[in-house]
């Protein structure tokens, strides 16, 4: 009888999954990914406002046709699990107009600046929290 052999570290199975997220606008993100063994594809994330503080989120995956369907199904399941974990954080976050940030948080400022182009003078505004971290 032969014993199972673990894949070599040089095996395509052990290669990293390369992904590139592209945020097209406030409601559409493409996640392009490529892997030597698992293949390549794209996941589309669509966010549609339903009412204030409520959105409908859709995840769609498009995958190369010569890969067994179990691969993209497993990837979208993993994405769904991660998304559901993030919802708890989003539901408990507080908007702060001028958050205390460290140098490593510079992406937050860039993202807010980029995202602001999608607001108009007529966009609804929610009152900023009155509490602060001042003692």
N, C-alpha and C positions, 0 to 999 in steps of 0.2 A: 504494500500500500504506500502511496506517496503522501507526504505531509504537505499541508499548505505552505506556500512560500510567501513571505511578506514582500510587497512591492519594493523594488530597489529605490533608493533615494533619487536616482536618475530617471525613474519612471515618469511618464507624462501624467500619471494619476496624482503624483505628489507635487506637480507644478502649482504655483499660486494662481488664483483666479484674478485676472486683470479686469478691473471695471473702471468706467469713466462716466460720472454723472454729469448730465447737461440740464441745467434748469432753464427752460425756454421762457417761462413767465411765472407768475405767482401760482398758476394752477396746473402746470405741466412739467414733468421731469422725465427725461430719458436716462436709463441706466444701461449703457453699452457694456457688454462683458465678453471675455474671450478666455478659453482654457484649452490647453493642448489635448486633453482627454475628454472633457465634458462638452466641448464645442463652443459655439458663440451664439449670442442672441441679444435681445433688448427687452427690458422691462419698462413699461410706460406707467407712470404714476399720474393720475388725473385727480385734481381736487376742485370740486364745484361747491361754492357757497349755497346753502339751503336757506339759512336764516342767520342772524347774528350769533356768533359763537358755535355754529353747527355747519359741518361740511360733509359732503359725500365724497369718499375716496375710492378710486378704482385702480386696481393693479392689473395690468395685462402683460402677458409674456409672449414674445415672438421668438421662435427658436429655429435653428436650421433643421430641415425636414429629415435628415438621415440619422438623427439622434433619437434613441428610444424616448417615448413620452414621459417615462418615469423621471428622467433627468430634469426637464423644465418643471415638472410638477413638484419635485423635491425642492428646487430652487425657489419657486413661488411660495411654497409652504414655509420655508425658512424666512423668507421676506415678510410673510404675513405674521409670523410669530414675533419677529423683531418689531414690526410696526405696532402690534398690540401692546408690547412692552413700553413703547414710546408714548402711547396714548395716555398712560397713567401720569407720566411726567408732564405732558402737554396740559392735561386737565388740572394740574396743580401749580402751574407756573404763574408768575405775576409779571406783567409788563412794567418795566421801569424805563422811563424816558432816557435817563442817564445812568446806566448800570455801572457798578464798579467793575472794571475790567483790568486784566493784566495783559502784558504784551502778547501773550499767546492767544488771546481772545480777539485779535484784530480782525479776524474773519467775520465776527458778529457785526462790527461797525461797517465793514465793506458790504455785507449782505443787506443790512438795513438801508444803507445809502442806495444800493442797486434797486431794492424792493420799493423804495419810496416813489419811483417813477410810475408805479401802477396806481397810485392814489391821486384823487382829484380834490379840488376845493370842496366838492360836495360829498366826499367820502365820510361815512359815519365816524365819529370820534367817541371813544370811551374815556371817561375821566381817569387821569393818572392817579395812582395810589398816593395817599397823603402821608403814609408812614415812610420813614427812611431809616437808614442805619446809623444816623447821628445819635449820640448819647448825650 
